[in-house]
Amino acid sequence: MLIILLGIIAVIVIVCLVSNIGQLLMTPLISPEKFLSSMPHISISLFGNEKVLIQPSSTFIVYFLGFFMILIGIYFFITRKGQRSRKYWGIGIILWGISAVVAGTSYQAFGYELKCAGRDYCLFTSNFELVYMLLTAYCINFLVVSAGYTSVGEVGQKRLLRFALIDSILYSTYLLIGSIVPIKFLISYEGFMAFIGGNFILMFILNIRHYKIFKDVLNRNLIIIWLGFLVVNLGYFAFLFGGFGQTLYLNLGIWFNENDILHILLILWSAMSFFLLRTKMKDTAADQP
């Protein structure tokens, strides 16, 4: 575990050091002034310097989500009592929470400072967003490993562990190439989902297969959790493609966009997951491959 965590840190440092994302600009091109005019923002004093904080309400929501998930992950980790499913689930949720804080720092909070300040045109992304995608990919693979102890037998556990390790290495390489060349799609959220989205489907299928055989409460609850996660994402895309956020801001001056609805739904999803798994998450004794 220590080697894996050190490997994660090493990959993050390497990506941040060698990335060439400074060559990629937002399209269509947008000036710092136009960027700021499209959203609420305030000036704050940080370490004696004036900085621009964008989307204050969104920043609060995403940071709350991040720290809430970190606390939930810590709970599962410290109450593991030898249950490897709880340990890996806890680590995964902790990483998910950290990734939310990192993402909120660039997509919200200090997005102007990281991508626009002092430039003629704003950048497409920042190193914070690359770290966010790396951490989220590792988080999901820790959840995959956890599924090895809740939804498959010993042979399946080894297969899932190998899959998670290889998948993490491949995604790290995928994003590293995208950041060095650089290639927008490979370092975009769409590129991330194209690579890692199948992992959620894999866990969902394993939970269904196990529940179909054993009718256990744990895998039933995990099925509910992943269905809930689907609802979270449908809510996000409905809000995004419906243009509700832009309508609220332009017509009523209310800042509440698709990211806000996503983060609020994720807070509710995290709370639901906690209560469904708090006492039920444990290693199974299934013999299936």
VEXBADO-595176 format. One record per residue (C-alpha): residue in three letters; x, y, z. Coordinates in nm, 4 decimals, decimal comma, m for minus. Layout:
REM VEXBADO-595176
<node code="ALA" X="X" Y="Y" Z="Z"/>
...
REM end
This chain:
REM VEXBADO-595176
<node code="MET" X="0,0000" Y="0,0000" Z="0,0000"/>
<node code="LEU" X="0,2834" Y="0,2393" Z="0,0821"/>
<node code="ILE" X="0,4437" Y="0,1662" Z="m0,2563"/>
<node code="ILE" X="0,1128" Y="0,2348" Z="m0,4324"/>
<node code="LEU" X="0,0616" Y="0,5652" Z="m0,2493"/>
<node code="LEU" X="0,4206" Y="0,6710" Z="m0,3233"/>
<node code="GLY" X="0,3620" Y="0,5767" Z="m0,6878"/>
<node code="ILE" X="0,0514" Y="0,7960" Z="m0,6976"/>
<node code="ILE" X="0,2477" Y="1,0912" Z="m0,5589"/>
<node code="ALA" X="0,5326" Y="1,0291" Z="m0,8050"/>
<node code="VAL" X="0,2975" Y="1,0245" Z="m1,1061"/>
<node code="ILE" X="0,1296" Y="1,3468" Z="m0,9922"/>
<node code="VAL" X="0,4656" Y="1,5224" Z="m0,9514"/>
<node code="ILE" X="0,5906" Y="1,4010" Z="m1,2923"/>
<node code="VAL" X="0,2732" Y="1,5110" Z="m1,4726"/>
<node code="CYS" X="0,2880" Y="1,8561" Z="m1,3139"/>
<node code="LEU" X="0,6574" Y="1,8974" Z="m1,4012"/>
<node code="VAL" X="0,6475" Y="1,7873" Z="m1,7656"/>
<node code="SER" X="0,3037" Y="1,9014" Z="m1,8827"/>
<node code="ASN" X="0,2857" Y="2,1444" Z="m2,1745"/>
<node code="ILE" X="m0,0732" Y="2,2541" Z="m2,1132"/>
<node code="GLY" X="0,0331" Y="2,6188" Z="m2,1294"/>
<node code="GLN" X="0,0077" Y="2,5810" Z="m2,5070"/>
<node code="LEU" X="m0,3649" Y="2,5006" Z="m2,4963"/>
<node code="LEU" X="m0,6139" Y="2,7864" Z="m2,4876"/>
<node code="MET" X="m0,9885" Y="2,7900" Z="m2,4295"/>
<node code="THR" X="m1,1869" Y="2,7723" Z="m2,7515"/>
<node code="PRO" X="m1,3324" Y="3,0042" Z="m2,8582"/>
<node code="LEU" X="m1,0602" Y="3,2342" Z="m2,7286"/>
<node code="ILE" X="m1,1643" Y="3,4255" Z="m2,4189"/>
<node code="SER" X="m0,9857" Y="3,7152" Z="m2,2524"/>
<node code="PRO" X="m0,9441" Y="3,7348" Z="m1,8732"/>
<node code="GLU" X="m1,1834" Y="4,0306" Z="m1,8626"/>
<node code="LYS" X="m1,4545" Y="3,8465" Z="m2,0547"/>
<node code="PHE" X="m1,3983" Y="3,5359" Z="m1,8406"/>
<node code="LEU" X="m1,4618" Y="3,7322" Z="m1,5208"/>
<node code="SER" X="m1,7635" Y="3,9141" Z="m1,6616"/>
<node code="SER" X="m1,9407" Y="3,5816" Z="m1,7168"/>
<node code="MET" X="m1,9552" Y="3,4842" Z="m1,3481"/>
<node code="PRO" X="m1,9652" Y="3,6263" Z="m0,9932"/>
<node code="HIS" X="m1,6271" Y="3,6964" Z="m0,8352"/>
<node code="ILE" X="m1,4706" Y="3,8770" Z="m0,5423"/>
<node code="SER" X="m1,1237" Y="3,9982" Z="m0,4455"/>
<node code="ILE" X="m0,9623" Y="3,8444" Z="m0,1383"/>
<node code="SER" X="m0,6322" Y="3,8935" Z="0,0411"/>
<node code="LEU" X="m0,4255" Y="3,5746" Z="0,0396"/>
<node code="PHE" X="m0,0841" Y="3,5755" Z="0,2059"/>
<node code="GLY" X="m0,0682" Y="3,9511" Z="0,1654"/>
<node code="ASN" X="m0,1608" Y="3,9466" Z="m0,2056"/>
<node code="GLU" X="m0,4882" Y="4,0376" Z="m0,3730"/>
<node code="LYS" X="m0,6411" Y="3,7391" Z="m0,5524"/>
<node code="VAL" X="m0,9621" Y="3,6923" Z="m0,7474"/>
<node code="LEU" X="m1,1970" Y="3,4243" Z="m0,6126"/>
<node code="ILE" X="m1,4553" Y="3,3192" Z="m0,8700"/>
<node code="GLN" X="m1,7957" Y="3,1600" Z="m0,8093"/>
<node code="PRO" X="m1,7930" Y="3,1963" Z="m0,4271"/>
<node code="SER" X="m2,1128" Y="2,9942" Z="m0,3725"/>
<node code="SER" X="m1,9955" Y="2,7160" Z="m0,6049"/>
<node code="THR" X="m1,6586" Y="2,7115" Z="m0,4274"/>
<node code="PHE" X="m1,8305" Y="2,6587" Z="m0,0925"/>
<node code="ILE" X="m2,0437" Y="2,3734" Z="m0,2285"/>
<node code="VAL" X="m1,7566" Y="2,1832" Z="m0,3929"/>
<node code="TYR" X="m1,5248" Y="2,2253" Z="m0,0934"/>
<node code="PHE" X="m1,8027" Y="2,1048" Z="0,1363"/>
<node code="LEU" X="m1,8472" Y="1,7999" Z="m0,0881"/>
<node code="GLY" X="m1,4744" Y="1,7279" Z="m0,0807"/>
<node code="PHE" X="m1,4315" Y="1,7454" Z="0,2956"/>
<node code="PHE" X="m1,7590" Y="1,5570" Z="0,3509"/>
<node code="MET" X="m1,6341" Y="1,2689" Z="0,1345"/>
<node code="ILE" X="m1,2941" Y="1,2711" Z="0,3061"/>
<node code="LEU" X="m1,4643" Y="1,2313" Z="0,6455"/>
<node code="ILE" X="m1,6804" Y="0,9457" Z="0,5143"/>
<node code="GLY" X="m1,3745" Y="0,7736" Z="0,3679"/>
<node code="ILE" X="m1,1844" Y="0,8116" Z="0,6961"/>
<node code="TYR" X="m1,4782" Y="0,6544" Z="0,8810"/>
<node code="PHE" X="m1,4707" Y="0,3430" Z="0,6608"/>
<node code="PHE" X="m1,0933" Y="0,3203" Z="0,6874"/>
<node code="ILE" X="m1,0705" Y="0,3476" Z="1,0666"/>
<node code="THR" X="m1,3625" Y="0,1055" Z="1,1200"/>
<node code="ARG" X="m1,2272" Y="m0,1560" Z="0,8796"/>
<node code="LYS" X="m1,1439" Y="m0,4150" Z="1,1529"/>
<node code="GLY" X="m0,9573" Y="m0,6324" Z="0,9053"/>
<node code="GLN" X="m1,2239" Y="m0,5972" Z="0,6341"/>
<node code="ARG" X="m1,0336" Y="m0,5239" Z="0,3157"/>
<node code="SER" X="m1,3480" Y="m0,4116" Z="0,1350"/>
<node code="ARG" X="m1,3934" Y="m0,1327" Z="0,3927"/>
<node code="LYS" X="m1,0248" Y="m0,0375" Z="0,3721"/>
<node code="TYR" X="m1,0190" Y="0,0011" Z="m0,0054"/>
<node code="TRP" X="m1,3611" Y="0,1658" Z="m0,0159"/>
<node code="GLY" X="m1,2429" Y="0,4117" Z="0,2489"/>
<node code="ILE" X="m0,9213" Y="0,4943" Z="0,0611"/>
<node code="GLY" X="m1,1161" Y="0,5374" Z="m0,2612"/>
<node code="ILE" X="m1,3663" Y="0,7782" Z="m0,1052"/>
<node code="ILE" X="m1,0843" Y="0,9750" Z="0,0638"/>
<node code="LEU" X="m0,9147" Y="1,0167" Z="m0,2756"/>
<node code="TRP" X="m1,2484" Y="1,1146" Z="m0,4291"/>
<node code="GLY" X="m1,2888" Y="1,3851" Z="m0,1642"/>
<node code="ILE" X="m0,9354" Y="1,5153" Z="m0,2182"/>
<node code="SER" X="m0,9946" Y="1,5210" Z="m0,5938"/>
<node code="ALA" X="m1,3126" Y="1,7267" Z="m0,5402"/>
<node code="VAL" X="m1,1169" Y="1,9870" Z="m0,3412"/>
<node code="VAL" X="m0,8436" Y="1,9952" Z="m0,6074"/>
<node code="ALA" X="m1,1021" Y="2,0276" Z="m0,8859"/>
<node code="GLY" X="m1,2879" Y="2,3022" Z="m0,7020"/>
<node code="THR" X="m0,9647" Y="2,4988" Z="m0,6711"/>
<node code="SER" X="m0,9297" Y="2,5204" Z="m1,0515"/>
<node code="TYR" X="m1,2822" Y="2,4902" Z="m1,1934"/>
<node code="GLN" X="m1,4166" Y="2,7241" Z="m0,9261"/>
<node code="ALA" X="m1,2224" Y="2,9162" Z="m0,6530"/>
<node code="PHE" X="m0,8933" Y="3,0163" Z="m0,8198"/>
<node code="GLY" X="m0,9734" Y="2,9252" Z="m1,1797"/>
<node code="TYR" X="m0,9098" Y="3,2833" Z="m1,2902"/>
<node code="GLU" X="m0,5723" Y="3,2988" Z="m1,1160"/>
<node code="LEU" X="m0,4630" Y="2,9606" Z="m1,2522"/>
<node code="LYS" X="m0,5832" Y="2,9955" Z="m1,6106"/>
<node code="CYS" X="m0,6327" Y="3,3624" Z="m1,6911"/>
<node code="ALA" X="m0,4401" Y="3,6089" Z="m1,4722"/>
<node code="GLY" X="m0,1618" Y="3,7869" Z="m1,6570"/>
<node code="ARG" X="m0,2487" Y="3,6297" Z="m1,9940"/>
<node code="ASP" X="m0,3971" Y="3,7634" Z="m2,3141"/>
<node code="TYR" X="m0,6271" Y="3,4618" Z="m2,3348"/>
<node code="CYS" X="m0,7309" Y="3,2018" Z="m2,0773"/>
<node code="LEU" X="m0,5854" Y="2,8518" Z="m2,0741"/>
<node code="PHE" X="m0,7918" Y="2,5421" Z="m2,1463"/>
<node code="THR" X="m0,6897" Y="2,3690" Z="m1,8228"/>
<node code="SER" X="m0,4424" Y="2,3723" Z="m1,5334"/>
<node code="ASN" X="m0,2245" Y="2,1229" Z="m1,3495"/>
<node code="PHE" X="m0,4855" Y="2,1160" Z="m1,0721"/>
<node code="GLU" X="m0,7358" Y="1,9723" Z="m1,3189"/>
<node code="LEU" X="m0,4874" Y="1,7092" Z="m1,4340"/>
<node code="VAL" X="m0,4282" Y="1,6078" Z="m1,0709"/>
<node code="TYR" X="m0,8049" Y="1,5955" Z="m1,0182"/>
<node code="MET" X="m0,8483" Y="1,3467" Z="m1,3031"/>
<node code="LEU" X="m0,5554" Y="1,1334" Z="m1,1877"/>
<node code="LEU" X="m0,6872" Y="1,1164" Z="m0,8305"/>
<node code="THR" X="m1,0378" Y="1,0345" Z="m0,9505"/>
<node code="ALA" X="m0,9072" Y="0,7537" Z="m1,1716"/>
<node code="TYR" X="m0,7111" Y="0,6067" Z="m0,8789"/>
<node code="CYS" X="m1,0130" Y="0,6497" Z="m0,6523"/>
<node code="ILE" X="m1,2363" Y="0,4527" Z="m0,8886"/>
<node code="ASN" X="m0,9806" Y="0,1736" Z="m0,9130"/>
<node code="PHE" X="m0,9631" Y="0,1490" Z="m0,5328"/>
<node code="LEU" X="m1,3421" Y="0,1037" Z="m0,5412"/>
<node code="VAL" X="m1,2945" Y="m0,1687" Z="m0,8044"/>
<node code="VAL" X="m1,0519" Y="m0,3479" Z="m0,5699"/>
<node code="SER" X="m1,3071" Y="m0,3124" Z="m0,2897"/>
<node code="ALA" X="m1,5634" Y="m0,4828" Z="m0,5152"/>
<node code="GLY" X="m1,3279" Y="m0,7797" Z="m0,5263"/>
<node code="TYR" X="m1,4008" Y="m0,8401" Z="m0,1581"/>
<node code="THR" X="m1,7761" Y="m0,7766" Z="m0,1723"/>
<node code="SER" X="m1,8850" Y="m0,9268" Z="m0,5007"/>
<node code="VAL" X="m1,6455" Y="m1,1973" Z="m0,6287"/>
<node code="GLY" X="m1,4481" Y="m1,4930" Z="m0,4974"/>
<node code="GLU" X="m1,0741" Y="m1,5334" Z="m0,4449"/>
<node code="VAL" X="m0,9878" Y="m1,5794" Z="m0,8129"/>
<node code="GLY" X="m1,1943" Y="m1,2749" Z="m0,9053"/>
<node code="GLN" X="m1,0248" Y="m1,0704" Z="m0,6334"/>
<node code="LYS" X="m0,6836" Y="m1,1294" Z="m0,7884"/>
<node code="ARG" X="m0,8149" Y="m1,0471" Z="m1,1332"/>
<node code="LEU" X="m0,9700" Y="m0,7218" Z="m1,0147"/>
<node code="LEU" X="m0,6532" Y="m0,6230" Z="m0,8302"/>
<node code="ARG" X="m0,4478" Y="m0,6777" Z="m1,1469"/>
<node code="PHE" X="m0,7089" Y="m0,4935" Z="m1,3515"/>
<node code="ALA" X="m0,7053" Y="m0,1926" Z="m1,1143"/>
<node code="LEU" X="m0,3245" Y="m0,1718" Z="m1,1161"/>
<node code="ILE" X="m0,2967" Y="m0,2021" Z="m1,4945"/>
<node code="ASP" X="m0,5860" Y="0,0385" Z="m1,5522"/>
<node code="SER" X="m0,4256" Y="0,2990" Z="m1,3231"/>
<node code="ILE" X="m0,0897" Y="0,2662" Z="m1,5000"/>
<node code="LEU" X="m0,2527" Y="0,2905" Z="m1,8434"/>
<node code="TYR" X="m0,4572" Y="0,5955" Z="m1,7474"/>
<node code="SER" X="m0,1489" Y="0,7634" Z="m1,5997"/>
<node code="THR" X="0,0306" Y="0,7022" Z="m1,9314"/>
<node code="TYR" X="m0,2752" Y="0,8199" Z="m2,1285"/>
<node code="LEU" X="m0,2948" Y="1,1482" Z="m1,9379"/>
<node code="LEU" X="0,0836" Y="1,1951" Z="m1,9370"/>
<node code="ILE" X="0,0911" Y="1,1698" Z="m2,3174"/>
<node code="GLY" X="m0,2017" Y="1,4091" Z="m2,3416"/>
<node code="SER" X="m0,0301" Y="1,6640" Z="m2,1196"/>
<node code="ILE" X="0,3113" Y="1,6455" Z="m2,2902"/>
<node code="VAL" X="0,2076" Y="1,6500" Z="m2,6586"/>
<node code="PRO" X="m0,0438" Y="1,8155" Z="m2,5639"/>
<node code="ILE" X="m0,3800" Y="1,6724" Z="m2,6795"/>
<node code="LYS" X="m0,6973" Y="1,8391" Z="m2,5537"/>
<node code="PHE" X="m0,9203" Y="1,5326" Z="m2,5617"/>
<node code="LEU" X="m0,6827" Y="1,3164" Z="m2,3582"/>
<node code="ILE" X="m0,6714" Y="1,5727" Z="m2,0754"/>
<node code="SER" X="m1,0400" Y="1,6673" Z="m2,0909"/>
<node code="TYR" X="m1,3184" Y="1,5371" Z="m1,8681"/>
<node code="GLU" X="m1,4703" Y="1,3719" Z="m2,1765"/>
<node code="GLY" X="m1,1413" Y="1,1916" Z="m2,2390"/>
<node code="PHE" X="m1,1316" Y="1,0855" Z="m1,8753"/>
<node code="MET" X="m1,4832" Y="0,9396" Z="m1,8882"/>
<node code="ALA" X="m1,4127" Y="0,7628" Z="m2,2183"/>
<node code="PHE" X="m1,1230" Y="0,5820" Z="m2,0494"/>
<node code="ILE" X="m1,2524" Y="0,5180" Z="m1,6985"/>
<node code="GLY" X="m1,6331" Y="0,5141" Z="m1,7328"/>
<node code="GLY" X="m1,6421" Y="0,1398" Z="m1,7954"/>
<node code="ASN" X="m1,5132" Y="0,0751" Z="m1,4433"/>
<node code="PHE" X="m1,8459" Y="0,1886" Z="m1,2964"/>
<node code="ILE" X="m2,0286" Y="m0,0471" Z="m1,5311"/>
<node code="LEU" X="m1,7958" Y="m0,3305" Z="m1,4269"/>
<node code="MET" X="m1,8719" Y="m0,2804" Z="m1,0565"/>
<node code="PHE" X="m2,2440" Y="m0,2555" Z="m1,1266"/>
<node code="ILE" X="m2,2399" Y="m0,5839" Z="m1,3207"/>
<node code="LEU" X="m2,0432" Y="m0,7610" Z="m1,0449"/>
<node code="ASN" X="m2,2889" Y="m0,6386" Z="m0,7800"/>
<node code="ILE" X="m2,5876" Y="m0,7578" Z="m0,9851"/>
<node code="ARG" X="m2,4302" Y="m1,0991" Z="m1,0510"/>
<node code="HIS" X="m2,3481" Y="m1,1521" Z="m0,6845"/>
<node code="TYR" X="m2,6918" Y="m1,0395" Z="m0,5666"/>
<node code="LYS" X="m2,8637" Y="m1,2620" Z="m0,8210"/>
<node code="ILE" X="m2,6872" Y="m1,5638" Z="m0,6693"/>
<node code="PHE" X="m2,6771" Y="m1,4795" Z="m0,2976"/>
<node code="LYS" X="m2,9586" Y="m1,2239" Z="m0,2459"/>
<node code="ASP" X="m2,7372" Y="m1,0403" Z="0,0049"/>
<node code="VAL" X="m2,8181" Y="m0,6973" Z="0,1462"/>
<node code="LEU" X="m2,4699" Y="m0,5568" Z="0,0805"/>
<node code="ASN" X="m2,4761" Y="m0,6077" Z="m0,2964"/>
<node code="ARG" X="m2,8393" Y="m0,4969" Z="m0,3111"/>
<node code="ASN" X="m2,7308" Y="m0,1716" Z="m0,1451"/>
<node code="LEU" X="m2,4347" Y="m0,1369" Z="m0,3819"/>
<node code="ILE" X="m2,6737" Y="m0,1731" Z="m0,6766"/>
<node code="ILE" X="m2,8876" Y="0,1049" Z="m0,5280"/>
<node code="ILE" X="m2,5753" Y="0,3188" Z="m0,4862"/>
<node code="TRP" X="m2,4701" Y="0,2851" Z="m0,8500"/>
<node code="LEU" X="m2,8246" Y="0,3484" Z="m0,9709"/>
<node code="GLY" X="m2,8163" Y="0,6598" Z="m0,7544"/>
<node code="PHE" X="m2,4878" Y="0,7600" Z="m0,9147"/>
<node code="LEU" X="m2,6545" Y="0,7259" Z="m1,2558"/>
<node code="VAL" X="m2,9325" Y="0,9588" Z="m1,1380"/>
<node code="VAL" X="m2,6681" Y="1,2094" Z="m1,0214"/>
<node code="ASN" X="m2,5121" Y="1,2177" Z="m1,3676"/>
<node code="LEU" X="m2,8482" Y="1,2373" Z="m1,5446"/>
<node code="GLY" X="m2,9337" Y="1,5356" Z="m1,3232"/>
<node code="TYR" X="m2,6081" Y="1,7030" Z="m1,4224"/>
<node code="PHE" X="m2,6585" Y="1,6546" Z="m1,7966"/>
<node code="ALA" X="m3,0263" Y="1,7563" Z="m1,7792"/>
<node code="PHE" X="m2,9242" Y="2,0822" Z="m1,6112"/>
<node code="LEU" X="m2,6348" Y="2,1317" Z="m1,8558"/>
<node code="PHE" X="m2,8200" Y="2,0708" Z="m2,1821"/>
<node code="GLY" X="m3,1307" Y="2,2464" Z="m2,0545"/>
<node code="GLY" X="m2,9283" Y="2,5666" Z="m2,0129"/>
<node code="PHE" X="m3,0907" Y="2,6318" Z="m1,6752"/>
<node code="GLY" X="m2,7775" Y="2,7726" Z="m1,5124"/>
<node code="GLN" X="m2,7225" Y="3,0353" Z="m1,7798"/>
<node code="THR" X="m3,0917" Y="3,1291" Z="m1,7768"/>
<node code="LEU" X="m3,0907" Y="3,1777" Z="m1,3995"/>
<node code="TYR" X="m2,7810" Y="3,3976" Z="m1,4085"/>
<node code="LEU" X="m2,8785" Y="3,6111" Z="m1,7096"/>
<node code="ASN" X="m3,2432" Y="3,6616" Z="m1,6155"/>
<node code="LEU" X="m3,2418" Y="3,6535" Z="m1,2343"/>
<node code="GLY" X="m2,8803" Y="3,7139" Z="m1,1386"/>
<node code="ILE" X="m2,8729" Y="3,3803" Z="m0,9523"/>
<node code="TRP" X="m2,5518" Y="3,1804" Z="m0,9901"/>
<node code="PHE" X="m2,6428" Y="2,8113" Z="m0,9823"/>
<node code="ASN" X="m2,5105" Y="2,6021" Z="m1,2686"/>
<node code="GLU" X="m2,4761" Y="2,2365" Z="m1,3690"/>
<node code="ASN" X="m2,1656" Y="2,1917" Z="m1,1529"/>
<node code="ASP" X="m2,3586" Y="2,3094" Z="m0,8484"/>
<node code="ILE" X="m2,6412" Y="2,0640" Z="m0,9086"/>
<node code="LEU" X="m2,3826" Y="1,7890" Z="m0,9646"/>
<node code="HIS" X="m2,2025" Y="1,8652" Z="m0,6389"/>
<node code="ILE" X="m2,5225" Y="1,8923" Z="m0,4350"/>
<node code="LEU" X="m2,6463" Y="1,5630" Z="m0,5772"/>
<node code="LEU" X="m2,3077" Y="1,4071" Z="m0,4968"/>
<node code="ILE" X="m2,3360" Y="1,5272" Z="m0,1376"/>
<node code="LEU" X="m2,6751" Y="1,3564" Z="m0,1123"/>
<node code="TRP" X="m2,5367" Y="1,0479" Z="m0,2892"/>
<node code="SER" X="m2,2414" Y="1,0324" Z="m0,0482"/>
<node code="ALA" X="m2,4750" Y="1,0543" Z="0,2510"/>
<node code="MET" X="m2,6966" Y="0,7805" Z="0,1044"/>
<node code="SER" X="m2,3923" Y="0,5610" Z="0,0391"/>
<node code="PHE" X="m2,2705" Y="0,6114" Z="0,3939"/>
<node code="PHE" X="m2,5989" Y="0,5020" Z="0,5512"/>
<node code="LEU" X="m2,6422" Y="0,2082" Z="0,3126"/>
<node code="LEU" X="m2,2898" Y="0,0760" Z="0,3713"/>
<node code="ARG" X="m2,2036" Y="0,1954" Z="0,7230"/>
<node code="THR" X="m2,2861" Y="m0,1367" Z="0,8880"/>
<node code="LYS" X="m2,3181" Y="m0,3592" Z="0,5796"/>
<node code="MET" X="m1,9792" Y="m0,3175" Z="0,4100"/>
<node code="LYS" X="m1,7743" Y="m0,6310" Z="0,4786"/>
<node code="ASP" X="m1,5805" Y="m0,9007" Z="0,2967"/>
<node code="THR" X="m1,7968" Y="m1,1778" Z="0,1543"/>
<node code="ALA" X="m1,7266" Y="m1,5492" Z="0,1545"/>
<node code="ALA" X="m1,8452" Y="m1,6048" Z="m0,2033"/>
<node code="ASP" X="m1,6679" Y="m1,8855" Z="m0,3880"/>
<node code="GLN" X="m1,7590" Y="m1,7725" Z="m0,7389"/>
<node code="PRO" X="m1,4739" Y="m1,6892" Z="m0,9817"/>
REM end
